[in-house]
């Protein structure tokens, strides 16, 4: 059995809300495990965390997302700011150094955390970090990103998300054939066709472009004492986030480690998007224990 406690850290410019799950009795030997995403909040890690009842698991809502209300007057989401927040959170936990499982944009934040505060983290498992700069077709990836943003700005969330899904499901480099496609129909993806008028979605707006614009400091990362494992889903081979994972691993002089399922492989139905959480958790445990 585990207990869950929700806490708030008053950090500069944000009230950072996080959840601490811990075993009722100590089992010993395991470091605290942070599970982080972006723009995913703590809500996305409930199923995965339930597979690690033998250790303390911490999840959080990044600055300006979910329950973590900003007081800095900004709307942008940057890996540097989020890494600084995580450093303060780890200090507040009094648990350093920790292990980190980081998904998607959270994996980019975690790479920056290691580059800036390497002694905070023993093992980082960075699952499919979406980093355009590591791709051979980086300029085309930037253009594809601009495409779904333009669809969002013109026609709202459904159109933007449909264009985003078309981008992340495309196999291989973004060629002329990709850009020659007609705009995808939101209804074909089960998405709304009406425009609700909002334009502040952290994924579809430009608010999180600093994430995909991030340039990893390979020298700092390879010199860090942290063991870095870049993970890629077995079902995402050839798509955008698989390619960025493989290229990021190559930048660090390693090969990506294959995990079960897809980009959301650890999900157990959160947001209606299920992967293979039991198999994913087993692989994550294997990788963490190997360290």
Secondary structure, 3 states (H helix, E strand, C coil): CEEEEEEEEEECCEEEEEEEEEECCCCCCCCCEEEECCCCCHHHHHHHHCCCCCCCEEEECCCCCCCCEECCCCCCCCHHHHHHHHHHHHHHHCCCCEEEEEECHHHHHHHHHHHHCHHHEEEEEEECCCCHHHCCCHHHHHHHHHHHHHHHHHHCHHHHHHHHHHHHHCCCCCCHHHHCCCCCCHHHHCCCCCCCCCCCCCCCCCCCHHHHCCCCCHHHHHHCCCEEEEEEECCCCCCHHHHHHHHHHHHCCCCCEEECCCCCCCCECHHHCECCHHHHHHHHHHHHHHC
